[in-house]
Amino acid sequence: MTIRKSVSSASVVTYLRNCIKKGDLNPDDKLPSEREISERLKTTRVTTREGLKQLEAQGLIYRSNRRGWFVTPERINYDPSRAIYFMDYVSEQGQIPFSREILKRKIVADAFLAEAMKIDLGEPVVELHRLRGANNRPVYFERIYLREAILPGVFDKPLERSVSRVVRDEYQTDYDQVDLNIIVGSLDEYEAELLQAPAGYTSIEIQRLSYDQDGHVIEFDVEHWRHDALQLKVNLSAH
């Protein structure tokens, strides 16, 4: 019978942190299994799992559903106040972006959307779901709502890569004002499945309300980022 030593979860954290720091484990490398780590450190799987969760909370490792634990790759620097397309700023950072349309449908505004978008209950709205990522890793899921009253025919436009580009190029409409609300949230089952994460996984939720030059709301979108994939970076300058 093997006797386990009293090794704390902090020792598991230190061991794996050092493996990452020394380059024994590189970004996107898969970690050894919980059993292997427990055997190596002569501890229990419960203790090992607690250490892994601590590293996950710190954003150093991440879970991928049915695949195991991985070293977190370099985070995406994102300035939500900057008018630049996802595909462009991810490419600028040396990563390969992708954007995938999951769902597109016509709906009418319910009470939540009517209040959020400052429109009448029952107004026609186009709902778009997109999954976006870098280097084949999904990093955020978003729900976008567009007003057909201001953007007639937008449902039939190619919206998979860039909604804002379509709005500007095809409707000659500028995003004159954007209201942002950034909170810590968690992924529901639908979002988690798309982002290859467990349900309830911590996310950074970015809500964005966009107005045209006449002060009308034209778009409302909610982004759910994996917390381990994002680094918010806002540049402020005094004039």
ChimeraX attribute file (.defattr): number of C-alpha atoms within 10 A of each C-alpha:
attribute: neighborCount
match mode: 1-to-1
recipient: residues
	/A:1	3
	/A:2	6
	/A:3	8
	/A:4	12
	/A:5	10
	/A:6	11
	/A:7	15
	/A:8	15
	/A:9	20
	/A:10	15
	/A:11	15
	/A:12	23
	/A:13	18
	/A:14	13
	/A:15	15
	/A:16	21
	/A:17	17
	/A:18	13
	/A:19	13
	/A:20	18
	/A:21	11
	/A:22	10
	/A:23	10
	/A:24	10
	/A:25	18
	/A:26	16
	/A:27	14
	/A:28	15
	/A:29	15
	/A:30	18
	/A:31	18
	/A:32	14
	/A:33	13
	/A:34	18
	/A:35	13
	/A:36	13
	/A:37	19
	/A:38	20
	/A:39	15
	/A:40	10
	/A:41	17
	/A:42	16
	/A:43	21
	/A:44	20
	/A:45	16
	/A:46	12
	/A:47	19
	/A:48	27
	/A:49	17
	/A:50	16
	/A:51	21
	/A:52	24
	/A:53	17
	/A:54	17
	/A:55	20
	/A:56	20
	/A:57	15
	/A:58	12
	/A:59	18
	/A:60	19
	/A:61	25
	/A:62	27
	/A:63	19
	/A:64	16
	/A:65	15
	/A:66	9
	/A:67	9
	/A:68	13
	/A:69	20
	/A:70	20
	/A:71	22
	/A:72	20
	/A:73	19
	/A:74	15
	/A:75	16
	/A:76	20
	/A:77	15
	/A:78	16
	/A:79	14
	/A:80	16
	/A:81	13
	/A:82	10
	/A:83	9
	/A:84	13
	/A:85	14
	/A:86	17
	/A:87	18
	/A:88	12
	/A:89	16
	/A:90	19
	/A:91	13
	/A:92	10
	/A:93	12
	/A:94	11
	/A:95	17
	/A:96	15
	/A:97	19
	/A:98	19
	/A:99	19
	/A:100	15
	/A:101	15
	/A:102	14
	/A:103	12
	/A:104	18
	/A:105	11
	/A:106	14
	/A:107	13
	/A:108	16
	/A:109	22
	/A:110	16
	/A:111	12
	/A:112	10
	/A:113	18
	/A:114	15
	/A:115	12
	/A:116	14
	/A:117	21
	/A:118	12
	/A:119	17
	/A:120	14
	/A:121	14
	/A:122	13
	/A:123	15
	/A:124	17
	/A:125	24
	/A:126	20
	/A:127	20
	/A:128	21
	/A:129	20
	/A:130	20
	/A:131	22
	/A:132	24
	/A:133	23
	/A:134	21
	/A:135	13
	/A:136	11
	/A:137	17
	/A:138	21
	/A:139	24
	/A:140	25
	/A:141	25
	/A:142	21
	/A:143	18
	/A:144	19
	/A:145	24
	/A:146	24
	/A:147	23
	/A:148	17
	/A:149	12
	/A:150	15
	/A:151	17
	/A:152	11
	/A:153	10
	/A:154	20
	/A:155	18
	/A:156	8
	/A:157	11
	/A:158	11
	/A:159	20
	/A:160	18
	/A:161	17
	/A:162	13
	/A:163	17
	/A:164	17
	/A:165	16
	/A:166	16
	/A:167	19
	/A:168	12
	/A:169	10
	/A:170	12
	/A:171	13
	/A:172	9
	/A:173	19
	/A:174	17
	/A:175	19
	/A:176	12
	/A:177	15
	/A:178	15
	/A:179	11
	/A:180	14
	/A:181	10
	/A:182	13
	/A:183	12
	/A:184	12
	/A:185	17
	/A:186	20
	/A:187	23
	/A:188	13
	/A:189	14
	/A:190	10
	/A:191	21
	/A:192	23
	/A:193	14
	/A:194	18
	/A:195	25
	/A:196	18
	/A:197	21
	/A:198	18
	/A:199	16
	/A:200	13
	/A:201	18
	/A:202	20
	/A:203	21
	/A:204	22
	/A:205	22
	/A:206	18
	/A:207	19
	/A:208	18
	/A:209	20
	/A:210	20
	/A:211	20
	/A:212	16
	/A:213	11
	/A:214	11
	/A:215	11
	/A:216	16
	/A:217	21
	/A:218	22
	/A:219	25
	/A:220	21
	/A:221	18
	/A:222	19
	/A:223	21
	/A:224	25
	/A:225	26
	/A:226	25
	/A:227	23
	/A:228	22
	/A:229	22
	/A:230	18
	/A:231	14
	/A:232	11
	/A:233	13
	/A:234	12
	/A:235	8
	/A:236	7
	/A:237	5
	/A:238	3
	/A:239	3
